[in-house]
Amino acid sequence: MRFRTPAFLALYRKSETEDTRIGFAISKKKLPLAKDRNHFRRIARESFRYHLFNQFAVDIVIIAYADAQNLDNTTLFNAFEKTWLKIDQYCKK
């Protein structure tokens, strides 16, 4: 399954393992500065930690878009929160 925002694309599926995992695909072409790539990952991980996936095991891959560097922290954090809620709905089916 997939969920798209202006800043990133989230690919997810139910995991074969017992843990929820998150991975990132952030190219230098989309976010050329290392500080921007690290900042994106930091916000994503922080949001991910707040939203616990205790009931379900999910594999998630986040692919960053160039628009991610133009968003402020709050907007980016809210986009991730919206994504986690969408993934929760998928897992409850």
C-alpha positions as protocol buffer text, in pm:
chain_id: "A"
residue {
  index: 1
  type: MET
  ca { x: 0 y: 0 z: 0 }
}
residue {
  index: 2
  type: ARG
  ca { x: 106 y: 359 z: -39 }
}
residue {
  index: 3
  type: PHE
  ca { x: 23 y: 699 z: 101 }
}
residue {
  index: 4
  type: ARG
  ca { x: 144 y: 1020 z: -61 }
}
residue {
  index: 5
  type: THR
  ca { x: 194 y: 1365 z: 87 }
}
residue {
  index: 6
  type: PRO
  ca { x: 363 y: 1667 z: -78 }
}
residue {
  index: 7
  type: ALA
  ca { x: 682 y: 1591 z: 120 }
}
residue {
  index: 8
  type: PHE
  ca { x: 712 y: 1214 z: 92 }
}
residue {
  index: 9
  type: LEU
  ca { x: 569 y: 882 z: -19 }
}
residue {
  index: 10
  type: ALA
  ca { x: 508 y: 611 z: 241 }
}
residue {
  index: 11
  type: LEU
  ca { x: 508 y: 249 z: 129 }
}
residue {
  index: 12
  type: TYR
  ca { x: 385 y: -1 z: 386 }
}
residue {
  index: 13
  type: ARG
  ca { x: 273 y: -357 z: 433 }
}
residue {
  index: 14
  type: LYS
  ca { x: 210 y: -596 z: 716 }
}
residue {
  index: 15
  type: SER
  ca { x: 537 y: -738 z: 838 }
}
residue {
  index: 16
  type: GLU
  ca { x: 639 y: -1100 z: 855 }
}
residue {
  index: 17
  type: THR
  ca { x: 840 y: -1024 z: 1168 }
}
residue {
  index: 18
  type: GLU
  ca { x: 705 y: -929 z: 1509 }
}
residue {
  index: 19
  type: ASP
  ca { x: 837 y: -573 z: 1506 }
}
residue {
  index: 20
  type: THR
  ca { x: 739 y: -259 z: 1323 }
}
residue {
  index: 21
  type: ARG
  ca { x: 1026 y: -128 z: 1113 }
}
residue {
  index: 22
  type: ILE
  ca { x: 1086 y: 199 z: 931 }
}
residue {
  index: 23
  type: GLY
  ca { x: 1331 y: 266 z: 649 }
}
residue {
  index: 24
  type: PHE
  ca { x: 1423 y: 575 z: 450 }
}
residue {
  index: 25
  type: ALA
  ca { x: 1511 y: 642 z: 87 }
}
residue {
  index: 26
  type: ILE
  ca { x: 1636 y: 1000 z: 68 }
}
residue {
  index: 27
  type: SER
  ca { x: 1841 y: 1085 z: -238 }
}
residue {
  index: 28
  type: LYS
  ca { x: 2092 y: 1367 z: -266 }
}
residue {
  index: 29
  type: LYS
  ca { x: 1906 y: 1479 z: -576 }
}
residue {
  index: 30
  type: LYS
  ca { x: 1590 y: 1549 z: -372 }
}
residue {
  index: 31
  type: LEU
  ca { x: 1756 y: 1684 z: -53 }
}
residue {
  index: 32
  type: PRO
  ca { x: 2109 y: 1789 z: -151 }
}
residue {
  index: 33
  type: LEU
  ca { x: 2231 y: 1894 z: 195 }
}
residue {
  index: 34
  type: ALA
  ca { x: 2310 y: 1629 z: 455 }
}
residue {
  index: 35
  type: LYS
  ca { x: 2160 y: 1848 z: 726 }
}
residue {
  index: 36
  type: ASP
  ca { x: 1826 y: 1846 z: 541 }
}
residue {
  index: 37
  type: ARG
  ca { x: 1831 y: 1467 z: 501 }
}
residue {
  index: 38
  type: ASN
  ca { x: 1918 y: 1420 z: 868 }
}
residue {
  index: 39
  type: HIS
  ca { x: 1653 y: 1669 z: 974 }
}
residue {
  index: 40
  type: PHE
  ca { x: 1390 y: 1483 z: 769 }
}
residue {
  index: 41
  type: ARG
  ca { x: 1487 y: 1151 z: 928 }
}
residue {
  index: 42
  type: ARG
  ca { x: 1492 y: 1305 z: 1277 }
}
residue {
  index: 43
  type: ILE
  ca { x: 1140 y: 1442 z: 1245 }
}
residue {
  index: 44
  type: ALA
  ca { x: 1014 y: 1112 z: 1101 }
}
residue {
  index: 45
  type: ARG
  ca { x: 1169 y: 903 z: 1378 }
}
residue {
  index: 46
  type: GLU
  ca { x: 1041 y: 1135 z: 1650 }
}
residue {
  index: 47
  type: SER
  ca { x: 688 y: 1118 z: 1509 }
}
residue {
  index: 48
  type: PHE
  ca { x: 722 y: 740 z: 1470 }
}
residue {
  index: 49
  type: ARG
  ca { x: 820 y: 701 z: 1837 }
}
residue {
  index: 50
  type: TYR
  ca { x: 519 y: 903 z: 1953 }
}
residue {
  index: 51
  type: HIS
  ca { x: 287 y: 682 z: 1753 }
}
residue {
  index: 52
  type: LEU
  ca { x: 335 y: 331 z: 1888 }
}
residue {
  index: 53
  type: PHE
  ca { x: 249 y: 40 z: 1663 }
}
residue {
  index: 54
  type: ASN
  ca { x: 210 y: -206 z: 1950 }
}
residue {
  index: 55
  type: GLN
  ca { x: -75 y: -408 z: 1808 }
}
residue {
  index: 56
  type: PHE
  ca { x: 52 y: -453 z: 1454 }
}
residue {
  index: 57
  type: ALA
  ca { x: 379 y: -538 z: 1286 }
}
residue {
  index: 58
  type: VAL
  ca { x: 430 y: -315 z: 981 }
}
residue {
  index: 59
  type: ASP
  ca { x: 718 y: -251 z: 743 }
}
residue {
  index: 60
  type: ILE
  ca { x: 732 y: 114 z: 634 }
}
residue {
  index: 61
  type: VAL
  ca { x: 956 y: 281 z: 375 }
}
residue {
  index: 62
  type: ILE
  ca { x: 957 y: 661 z: 348 }
}
residue {
  index: 63
  type: ILE
  ca { x: 1071 y: 813 z: 17 }
}
residue {
  index: 64
  type: ALA
  ca { x: 1143 y: 1186 z: 43 }
}
residue {
  index: 65
  type: TYR
  ca { x: 1049 y: 1444 z: -218 }
}
residue {
  index: 66
  type: ALA
  ca { x: 1224 y: 1774 z: -283 }
}
residue {
  index: 67
  type: ASP
  ca { x: 931 y: 1965 z: -128 }
}
residue {
  index: 68
  type: ALA
  ca { x: 1027 y: 1825 z: 213 }
}
residue {
  index: 69
  type: GLN
  ca { x: 1301 y: 2086 z: 257 }
}
residue {
  index: 70
  type: ASN
  ca { x: 1049 y: 2369 z: 222 }
}
residue {
  index: 71
  type: LEU
  ca { x: 822 y: 2254 z: 506 }
}
residue {
  index: 72
  type: ASP
  ca { x: 857 y: 2365 z: 865 }
}
residue {
  index: 73
  type: ASN
  ca { x: 884 y: 2118 z: 1153 }
}
residue {
  index: 74
  type: THR
  ca { x: 519 y: 2133 z: 1254 }
}
residue {
  index: 75
  type: THR
  ca { x: 386 y: 2074 z: 905 }
}
residue {
  index: 76
  type: LEU
  ca { x: 623 y: 1785 z: 845 }
}
residue {
  index: 77
  type: PHE
  ca { x: 544 y: 1631 z: 1185 }
}
residue {
  index: 78
  type: ASN
  ca { x: 169 y: 1658 z: 1114 }
}
residue {
  index: 79
  type: ALA
  ca { x: 216 y: 1493 z: 774 }
}
residue {
  index: 80
  type: PHE
  ca { x: 387 y: 1199 z: 943 }
}
residue {
  index: 81
  type: GLU
  ca { x: 113 y: 1178 z: 1207 }
}
residue {
  index: 82
  type: LYS
  ca { x: -148 y: 1165 z: 931 }
}
residue {
  index: 83
  type: THR
  ca { x: 49 y: 888 z: 764 }
}
residue {
  index: 84
  type: TRP
  ca { x: 72 y: 679 z: 1083 }
}
residue {
  index: 85
  type: LEU
  ca { x: -305 y: 709 z: 1130 }
}
residue {
  index: 86
  type: LYS
  ca { x: -363 y: 595 z: 772 }
}
residue {
  index: 87
  type: ILE
  ca { x: -134 y: 295 z: 829 }
}
residue {
  index: 88
  type: ASP
  ca { x: -324 y: 213 z: 1149 }
}
residue {
  index: 89
  type: GLN
  ca { x: -649 y: 206 z: 954 }
}
residue {
  index: 90
  type: TYR
  ca { x: -492 y: -28 z: 700 }
}
residue {
  index: 91
  type: CYS
  ca { x: -369 y: -266 z: 972 }
}
residue {
  index: 92
  type: LYS
  ca { x: -704 y: -283 z: 1149 }
}
residue {
  index: 93
  type: LYS
  ca { x: -872 y: -424 z: 837 }
}
